[in-house]
Amino acid sequence: MLKYNAFYTDLDIRENPRVVWYPLYFMVRRLLFGLTIVLLNQSVIWQVAGKTALVVTAVLLYGWIKPFNDPLMNKMELFNEVVIMFVVYHMICFTPFIQDYWV
């Protein structure tokens, strides 16, 4: 059990049973992100849409379950998702997804 302790640090399953969704989505999200990049490598629009959907789902899920005992950790997790969304917005601006204005 100590092998997987990092997944459950600061999570209290007895107090909040919905916390189980946090590590599950953590792993599924990484799998879906990898599949999105590998399988949709010819179309940037679907990569951006997939990443955006994963971030929005994470924000909704983390806001619903509040996985950590410490409120600051919950806010930090949501802040991390906001930063990832800013990176996705930059992907939209600096990839061929947007046509060049001057051409």
URDABEL-V539955 format. One record per residue. RES is the residue in one small letter. SS is DSSP state (A for helix, B for strand, O for the rest). PSI is psi in radians with two decimals (999 if undefined). Layout:
BEGIN
RES/SS/PSI + RES/SS/PSI
END
This chain:
BEGIN
m/O/-0.51 + l/A/-0.42 + k/A/-0.65 + y/A/0.32 + n/A/-0.53 + a/A/-0.50 + f/A/-0.48 + y/A/0.22 + t/O/2.31 + d/O/0.22 + l/B/2.35 + d/O/1.72 + i/O/-0.53 + r/O/-0.65 + e/O/-0.62 + n/O/1.69 + p/A/-0.36 + r/A/-0.21 + v/A/-0.39 + v/A/-0.50 + w/A/-0.44 + y/A/-0.98 + p/A/-0.52 + l/A/-0.84 + y/A/-0.54 + f/A/-0.82 + m/A/-0.76 + v/A/-0.65 + r/A/-0.75 + r/A/-0.66 + l/A/-0.81 + l/A/-0.62 + f/A/-0.79 + g/A/-0.75 + l/A/-0.66 + t/A/-0.78 + i/A/-0.74 + v/A/-0.81 + l/A/-0.44 + l/O/0.65 + n/O/-0.19 + q/O/-0.22 + s/O/1.91 + v/A/-0.59 + i/A/-0.68 + w/A/-0.51 + q/A/-0.78 + v/A/-0.75 + a/A/-0.70 + g/A/-0.78 + k/A/-0.70 + t/A/-0.74 + a/A/-0.68 + l/A/-0.70 + v/A/-0.78 + v/A/-0.73 + t/A/-0.71 + a/A/-0.77 + v/A/-0.77 + l/A/-0.76 + l/A/-0.81 + y/A/-0.61 + g/A/-0.54 + w/A/-0.80 + i/A/-0.38 + k/O/1.28 + p/O/-0.45 + f/B/2.66 + n/O/-0.60 + d/O/2.13 + p/A/-0.55 + l/A/-0.68 + m/A/-0.65 + n/A/-0.74 + k/A/-0.66 + m/A/-0.65 + e/A/-0.74 + l/A/-0.65 + f/A/-0.70 + n/A/-0.70 + e/A/-0.62 + v/A/-0.72 + v/A/-0.72 + i/A/-0.66 + m/A/-0.65 + f/A/-0.66 + v/A/-0.69 + v/A/-0.68 + y/A/-0.68 + h/A/-0.59 + m/A/-0.71 + i/A/-0.73 + c/A/-0.58 + f/O/0.41 + t/O/2.98 + p/O/0.07 + f/O/-0.70 + i/O/2.27 + q/O/2.61 + d/O/2.29 + y/O/-0.59 + w/O/-0.07 + v/O/999
END
